[in-house]
Amino acid sequence: LPALLMTARTMVSVCAVVARRAKAPISEYGAPTGVRNFQEMALGFTSDIAKNNLGESLYRPWVPFVSTIFLFIFGSNWSGALVPWKLLEIPEGELAAPTNN
């Protein structure tokens, strides 16, 4: 249990640092840079998806949900592409996507 609490505390600390870095200053041209640029791109993309599918009057409450699903799938796909999960040996098998053959 103490190890789990330490891991949770570490994750909260990392998330706090990332959130603080996301509030980076805007460039001299008024355009966001770095993490904020990705955040605005993802929010704009998911807002457009929700607006096109739900309509102008109903889309705003669904934007956080659509954004969460989008970012989860995006992160999962990139973690599978960048991290060589097949190199980890597990007694029960391998850690890879079921459709990865």
TORLUMKOL-571554 format. One record per residue: residue number from 1; x, y, z of N, C-alpha, C in turn. Coordinates in Angstrom, 2 decimals. Atoms other than C-alpha are relative to their C-alpha. Example, Ala and Ser with C-alpha at 12.3 -4.5 7.8 and 13.67 -1.06 7.14 Angstrom:
REM residues 2
+-----+---------+---------+---------+---------+---------+---------+---------+---------+---------+
: pos :    n.xx :    n.yy :    n.zz :   ca.xx :   ca.yy :   ca.zz :    c.xx :    c.yy :    c.zz :
+-----+---------+---------+---------+---------+---------+---------+---------+---------+---------+
:   1 :    0.89 :   -1.19 :    0.00 :   12.30 :   -4.50 :    7.80 :    0.90 :    1.20 :    0.00 :
:   2 :   -0.82 :   -1.19 :   -0.06 :   13.67 :   -1.06 :    7.14 :   -0.77 :    1.09 :    0.73 :
+-----+---------+---------+---------+---------+---------+---------+---------+---------+---------+
//
This chain:
REM residues 101
+-----+---------+---------+---------+---------+---------+---------+---------+---------+---------+
: pos :    n.xx :    n.yy :    n.zz :   ca.xx :   ca.yy :   ca.zz :    c.xx :    c.yy :    c.zz :
+-----+---------+---------+---------+---------+---------+---------+---------+---------+---------+
:   1 :    0.81 :   -1.21 :    0.00 :    0.00 :    0.00 :    0.00 :    0.85 :    1.27 :    0.00 :
:   2 :   -0.83 :   -1.21 :    0.07 :    2.78 :    2.56 :    0.72 :    0.61 :    0.23 :   -1.38 :
:   3 :   -0.55 :   -0.16 :    1.35 :    4.30 :    1.87 :   -2.70 :   -1.05 :    0.55 :   -0.95 :
:   4 :    1.08 :   -0.50 :    0.84 :    0.93 :    2.48 :   -4.32 :   -0.25 :    1.48 :    0.26 :
:   5 :    0.18 :   -1.42 :   -0.33 :    0.54 :    5.78 :   -2.46 :    1.15 :    0.84 :   -0.56 :
:   6 :   -1.14 :   -0.73 :    0.54 :    4.05 :    6.80 :   -3.51 :   -0.13 :    0.15 :   -1.51 :
:   7 :    0.20 :   -0.07 :    1.44 :    3.24 :    5.98 :   -7.13 :   -1.09 :    1.02 :   -0.34 :
:   8 :    1.08 :   -0.97 :    0.24 :   -0.01 :    7.95 :   -6.95 :    0.48 :    1.42 :    0.25 :
:   9 :   -0.53 :   -1.32 :   -0.31 :    1.79 :   10.88 :   -5.35 :    0.94 :    0.47 :   -1.11 :
:  10 :   -0.90 :   -0.34 :    1.10 :    4.43 :   10.78 :   -8.08 :   -0.79 :    0.38 :   -1.25 :
:  11 :    0.81 :   -0.31 :    1.18 :    1.79 :   10.72 :  -10.82 :   -0.69 :    1.36 :    0.13 :
:  12 :    0.63 :   -1.31 :   -0.22 :   -0.01 :   13.70 :   -9.28 :    1.03 :    1.10 :   -0.17 :
:  13 :   -1.05 :   -1.00 :    0.14 :    3.28 :   15.57 :   -9.11 :    0.37 :    0.21 :   -1.47 :
:  14 :   -0.33 :   -0.11 :    1.42 :    4.08 :   14.80 :  -12.74 :   -1.11 :    0.73 :   -0.75 :
:  15 :    1.13 :   -0.67 :    0.66 :    0.59 :   15.87 :  -13.84 :   -0.03 :    1.49 :    0.35 :
:  16 :   -0.03 :   -1.41 :   -0.40 :    0.95 :   19.11 :  -11.87 :    1.08 :    0.76 :   -0.77 :
:  17 :   -1.08 :   -0.65 :    0.75 :    4.26 :   19.90 :  -13.56 :   -0.40 :    0.18 :   -1.46 :
:  18 :    0.44 :   -0.10 :    1.39 :    2.81 :   19.16 :  -17.00 :   -1.07 :    1.08 :   -0.15 :
:  19 :    1.05 :   -1.03 :    0.06 :   -0.24 :   21.32 :  -16.27 :    0.59 :    1.39 :    0.15 :
:  20 :   -0.63 :   -1.30 :   -0.17 :    1.97 :   24.15 :  -15.09 :    0.76 :    0.41 :   -1.25 :
:  21 :   -0.72 :   -0.30 :    1.24 :    4.10 :   23.89 :  -18.23 :   -0.96 :    0.31 :   -1.14 :
:  22 :    0.98 :   -0.26 :    1.05 :    0.93 :   23.95 :  -20.34 :   -0.42 :    1.45 :   -0.02 :
:  23 :    0.33 :   -1.42 :   -0.06 :    0.37 :   27.52 :  -19.20 :    1.20 :    0.85 :   -0.43 :
:  24 :   -1.18 :   -0.70 :    0.50 :    3.50 :   28.56 :  -21.08 :   -0.41 :    1.30 :   -0.67 :
:  25 :    0.35 :   -1.28 :    0.63 :    3.62 :   32.11 :  -22.39 :   -0.24 :   -0.16 :   -1.49 :
:  26 :    0.33 :    0.00 :    1.42 :    2.19 :   32.81 :  -25.81 :    1.10 :    0.75 :   -0.74 :
:  27 :   -1.08 :   -0.62 :    0.77 :    4.67 :   33.76 :  -28.54 :   -0.33 :    1.46 :   -0.32 :
:  28 :    0.18 :   -1.42 :    0.32 :    5.14 :   37.32 :  -29.71 :   -1.05 :    0.23 :   -1.07 :
:  29 :    1.01 :   -0.13 :    1.04 :    2.77 :   36.67 :  -32.61 :   -1.39 :   -0.34 :    0.50 :
:  30 :    1.30 :    0.33 :   -0.56 :   -0.05 :   35.62 :  -30.29 :   -0.41 :   -1.44 :   -0.22 :
:  31 :    0.31 :    1.41 :    0.24 :    0.13 :   31.96 :  -31.32 :    0.56 :   -0.84 :    1.14 :
:  32 :   -0.50 :    0.86 :   -1.07 :    0.46 :   29.24 :  -28.69 :    1.18 :   -0.85 :   -0.48 :
:  33 :   -1.14 :    0.83 :    0.34 :    3.61 :   27.15 :  -28.56 :    0.03 :   -1.22 :    0.91 :
:  34 :   -0.24 :    1.17 :   -0.83 :    4.57 :   23.73 :  -27.24 :   -1.26 :   -0.79 :    0.32 :
:  35 :    1.12 :    0.83 :   -0.45 :    2.04 :   21.79 :  -25.17 :   -1.33 :    0.71 :   -0.23 :
:  36 :    1.24 :   -0.75 :    0.20 :   -0.55 :   24.55 :  -25.39 :   -0.46 :   -0.07 :   -1.45 :
:  37 :    0.35 :    0.13 :    1.41 :   -0.43 :   24.32 :  -29.17 :   -0.71 :   -1.33 :   -0.25 :
:  38 :    0.65 :    1.30 :    0.14 :   -1.27 :   20.60 :  -28.98 :   -1.37 :    0.00 :    0.66 :
:  39 :    1.29 :   -0.04 :   -0.70 :   -4.03 :   21.25 :  -26.44 :   -1.05 :    0.73 :   -0.82 :
:  40 :    0.98 :   -0.76 :    0.79 :   -5.70 :   23.86 :  -28.61 :   -0.37 :   -0.74 :   -1.28 :
:  41 :    0.30 :    0.77 :    1.20 :   -5.40 :   21.66 :  -31.70 :   -0.96 :   -1.14 :    0.33 :
:  42 :    0.86 :    1.12 :   -0.38 :   -6.96 :   18.68 :  -29.89 :   -1.39 :    0.49 :    0.38 :
:  43 :    1.31 :   -0.53 :   -0.39 :   -9.75 :   20.80 :  -28.38 :   -0.78 :    0.50 :   -1.21 :
:  44 :    0.68 :   -0.46 :    1.21 :  -10.55 :   22.44 :  -31.70 :   -0.48 :   -1.15 :   -0.87 :
:  45 :    0.37 :    1.17 :    0.80 :  -10.56 :   19.09 :  -33.49 :   -1.20 :   -0.71 :    0.61 :
:  46 :    1.11 :    0.73 :   -0.63 :  -12.84 :   17.40 :  -30.95 :   -1.26 :    0.86 :    0.10 :
:  47 :    1.18 :   -0.89 :    0.01 :  -15.12 :   20.46 :  -30.73 :   -0.69 :   -0.06 :   -1.35 :
:  48 :    0.59 :    0.09 :    1.34 :  -15.61 :   20.32 :  -34.48 :   -0.71 :   -1.33 :   -0.22 :
:  49 :    0.65 :    1.31 :    0.14 :  -16.37 :   16.59 :  -34.33 :   -1.34 :    0.01 :    0.73 :
:  50 :    1.24 :   -0.02 :   -0.77 :  -18.96 :   17.12 :  -31.58 :   -1.03 :    0.93 :   -0.64 :
:  51 :    0.93 :   -0.95 :    0.62 :  -20.48 :   20.16 :  -33.34 :   -0.62 :   -0.57 :   -1.26 :
:  52 :    0.51 :    0.56 :    1.25 :  -20.81 :   18.35 :  -36.67 :   -0.96 :   -1.15 :    0.24 :
:  53 :    0.84 :    1.17 :   -0.25 :  -22.41 :   15.27 :  -35.11 :   -1.22 :    0.28 :    0.87 :
:  54 :    1.09 :   -0.26 :   -0.95 :  -24.61 :   16.76 :  -32.38 :   -0.79 :    1.27 :   -0.31 :
:  55 :    0.69 :   -1.25 :    0.30 :  -25.54 :   20.14 :  -33.79 :    0.53 :    1.15 :    0.83 :
:  56 :   -0.51 :   -1.22 :   -0.62 :  -24.79 :   23.71 :  -32.80 :   -0.47 :    0.19 :    1.44 :
:  57 :    0.56 :   -0.29 :   -1.32 :  -27.05 :   23.78 :  -29.75 :    0.32 :   -1.06 :    1.06 :
:  58 :   -0.19 :    1.09 :   -0.97 :  -26.16 :   20.43 :  -28.12 :    1.44 :   -0.44 :    0.21 :
:  59 :   -1.34 :    0.59 :   -0.01 :  -22.43 :   19.93 :  -28.63 :    0.85 :    0.37 :    1.21 :
:  60 :   -0.92 :   -0.48 :   -1.04 :  -20.85 :   21.95 :  -25.78 :    0.10 :   -0.90 :    1.22 :
:  61 :   -0.17 :    0.88 :   -1.16 :  -21.65 :   19.59 :  -22.86 :    0.76 :   -1.30 :   -0.32 :
:  62 :   -0.63 :    1.25 :    0.40 :  -20.20 :   16.67 :  -24.85 :    1.48 :    0.16 :   -0.37 :
:  63 :   -1.39 :   -0.22 :    0.41 :  -16.85 :   18.28 :  -25.73 :    1.00 :   -0.64 :    0.97 :
:  64 :   -0.97 :    0.67 :   -0.89 :  -15.02 :   17.09 :  -22.55 :    0.02 :   -1.52 :   -0.17 :
:  65 :    0.06 :    1.45 :    0.18 :  -16.22 :   13.51 :  -23.08 :    0.66 :   -0.41 :   -1.31 :
:  66 :   -0.58 :    0.32 :    1.31 :  -15.32 :   13.46 :  -26.78 :    1.51 :    0.23 :    0.03 :
:  67 :   -1.43 :   -0.29 :   -0.10 :  -11.93 :   15.05 :  -25.99 :    0.73 :   -1.09 :    0.79 :
:  68 :   -0.61 :    1.06 :   -0.80 :  -11.21 :   12.43 :  -23.31 :    0.15 :   -1.27 :   -0.79 :
:  69 :   -0.07 :    1.21 :    0.82 :  -12.03 :    9.55 :  -25.62 :    1.05 :    0.15 :   -1.09 :
:  70 :   -0.98 :   -0.24 :    1.06 :   -9.98 :   11.09 :  -28.44 :    1.42 :   -0.08 :    0.53 :
:  71 :   -1.36 :   -0.02 :   -0.53 :   -6.92 :   11.70 :  -26.26 :    0.42 :   -1.37 :    0.54 :
:  72 :   -0.33 :    1.34 :   -0.46 :   -7.11 :    8.22 :  -24.70 :    0.39 :   -0.89 :   -1.18 :
:  73 :   -0.30 :    0.82 :    1.17 :   -7.22 :    6.54 :  -28.12 :    1.30 :    0.48 :   -0.66 :
:  74 :   -1.21 :   -0.56 :    0.59 :   -4.53 :    8.89 :  -29.47 :    1.24 :   -0.43 :    0.78 :
:  75 :   -1.13 :    0.41 :   -0.84 :   -2.22 :    8.19 :  -26.52 :    0.27 :   -1.49 :   -0.04 :
:  76 :   -0.17 :    1.46 :    0.08 :   -2.83 :    4.45 :  -26.66 :    0.63 :   -0.42 :   -1.32 :
:  77 :   -0.58 :    0.33 :    1.30 :   -2.07 :    4.30 :  -30.37 :    1.47 :    0.38 :   -0.07 :
:  78 :   -1.39 :   -0.42 :    0.04 :    1.14 :    6.28 :  -29.97 :    0.87 :   -0.79 :    0.95 :
:  79 :   -0.82 :    0.82 :   -0.91 :    2.29 :    4.25 :  -26.98 :    0.27 :   -1.36 :   -0.63 :
:  80 :   -0.23 :    1.26 :    0.70 :    1.85 :    1.12 :  -29.08 :    0.96 :    0.15 :   -1.15 :
:  81 :   -0.89 :   -0.22 :    1.13 :    3.77 :    2.66 :  -31.94 :    1.42 :    0.34 :    0.44 :
:  82 :   -1.31 :   -0.45 :   -0.42 :    6.66 :    4.14 :  -29.97 :    0.71 :   -0.93 :    0.97 :
:  83 :   -0.59 :    0.87 :   -1.01 :    7.21 :    1.65 :  -27.15 :    0.01 :   -1.43 :   -0.53 :
:  84 :   -0.05 :    1.38 :    0.50 :    8.42 :   -1.82 :  -28.20 :   -0.51 :   -0.99 :    1.06 :
:  85 :    0.61 :    0.83 :   -1.03 :    5.99 :   -3.77 :  -26.00 :    0.34 :   -1.47 :   -0.18 :
:  86 :   -0.31 :    1.42 :    0.22 :    6.97 :   -7.09 :  -27.62 :    1.32 :   -0.40 :    0.66 :
:  87 :   -1.26 :    0.33 :   -0.65 :   10.39 :   -6.85 :  -25.97 :   -0.17 :   -0.37 :    1.47 :
:  88 :    0.26 :    0.36 :   -1.40 :    8.83 :   -7.21 :  -22.50 :   -0.52 :   -1.43 :    0.05 :
:  89 :    0.42 :    1.39 :   -0.11 :    8.59 :  -10.87 :  -21.61 :   -0.87 :   -0.18 :    1.24 :
:  90 :    0.96 :    0.24 :   -1.07 :    5.56 :  -11.78 :  -19.51 :   -0.30 :   -1.50 :    0.01 :
:  91 :    0.26 :    1.44 :   -0.04 :    4.88 :  -15.33 :  -18.27 :   -1.29 :   -0.41 :   -0.71 :
:  92 :    1.29 :    0.35 :    0.60 :    1.29 :  -15.22 :  -19.60 :   -0.03 :    0.20 :   -1.50 :
:  93 :    0.03 :   -0.27 :    1.44 :    2.24 :  -14.14 :  -23.11 :    0.73 :    1.29 :   -0.31 :
:  94 :   -0.65 :   -1.26 :    0.36 :    3.10 :  -10.83 :  -24.71 :   -0.94 :    1.16 :    0.23 :
:  95 :    0.78 :   -1.21 :   -0.22 :    1.96 :   -7.29 :  -24.10 :   -0.08 :    0.75 :   -1.32 :
:  96 :    0.17 :   -0.63 :    1.31 :    0.70 :   -6.21 :  -27.52 :   -1.48 :    0.00 :   -0.34 :
:  97 :    1.39 :   -0.06 :    0.43 :   -2.52 :   -5.40 :  -29.31 :   -0.43 :   -1.35 :   -0.55 :
:  98 :    0.47 :    1.29 :    0.50 :   -4.70 :   -8.44 :  -30.14 :    0.06 :   -0.11 :   -1.51 :
:  99 :    0.00 :    0.03 :    1.46 :   -4.71 :   -7.45 :  -33.80 :    1.40 :    0.18 :   -0.58 :
: 100 :   -1.38 :   -0.22 :    0.42 :   -0.92 :   -7.04 :  -33.93 :    0.62 :   -1.33 :   -0.43 :
: 101 :   -0.63 :    1.24 :    0.47 :    0.31 :   -9.90 :  -36.10 :    0.69 :    0.18 :   -1.32 :
+-----+---------+---------+---------+---------+---------+---------+---------+---------+---------+
//
